[in-house]
Amino acid sequence: MPLSYPDSIQHNNSSFALMNASELRGTAYLIPSASATGSIPSDKRALGSIVYASASQEYYGYIGATTSSTDWNTSANWKAFGSGSSTGGTSNGSFTNKFIVLASGSAVQTDGGIIVQTAANSGEALYFESGSNRWAVTSSLSTSATSANPLEYVVTAFKSASATPPSNPIYGGASASYGNIYIDSNTGDVYIYS
């Protein structure tokens, strides 16, 4: 019996994937592209259906209210949720989302960012450092890390017509603002926080 979106099966050890994403195709209805959902016979349509578009190697879950042709053929009722090449693949991924939310559900400011794995269990990170309220980079961060210590900070620039720069920039505040830049747009004068 196929899964219905958004149901999932998980490995009993969260350190392991249940299966390689390319093996999931057997549980999804195979179509050539996302625009071909109308080619699925009426008796094969169900709420929560999963399809695999072979041209883009993406999975789509049906989130429509009914399986009527009007709902079924409305592209907004199909949500992309995964790529067949995202696990263990060497090709680049792409996202149609305008923003990616990290540390989703956090009620307080917390560290969060991306890690490019450069060793067995660690890598180089670009992340928001909550302790200093500033974007930072660090090296050799564990791929299972939930926080980090900044090695260096990302520099930001702020421009205003005010001749007097604020005593503290938005990023870094009073204690970690060094290196950030303020530009007086009237004169072109550049100030660097130290």
HELIX and SHEET records of a PDB file:
HELIX    1   1 ALA A   21  THR A   27  5                                   7    
HELIX    2   2 ALA A   34  SER A   39  5                                   6    
HELIX    3   3 SER A   42  LYS A   44  5                                   3    
HELIX    4   4 SER A   69  TRP A   72  1                                   4    
HELIX    5   5 SER A   75  ASN A   77  5                                   3    
SHEET    1   A 4 TYR A  29  ILE A  31  0                                        
SHEET    2   A 4 ILE A  50  ALA A  53  1                                        
SHEET    3   A 4 GLU A  58  TYR A  62 -1                                        
SHEET    4   A 4 TRP A  78  SER A  83 -1                                        
SHEET    1   B 4 GLY A 112  GLN A 117  0                                        
SHEET    2   B 4 SER A 122  GLU A 129 -1                                        
SHEET    3   B 4 ARG A 134  SER A 142 -1                                        
SHEET    4   B 4 GLU A 152  TYR A 153 -1                                        
SHEET    1   C 3 ALA A 157  SER A 160  0                                        
SHEET    2   C 3 ILE A 181  ASP A 184  1                                        
SHEET    3   C 3 VAL A 190  ILE A 192 -1                                        
END                                                                             
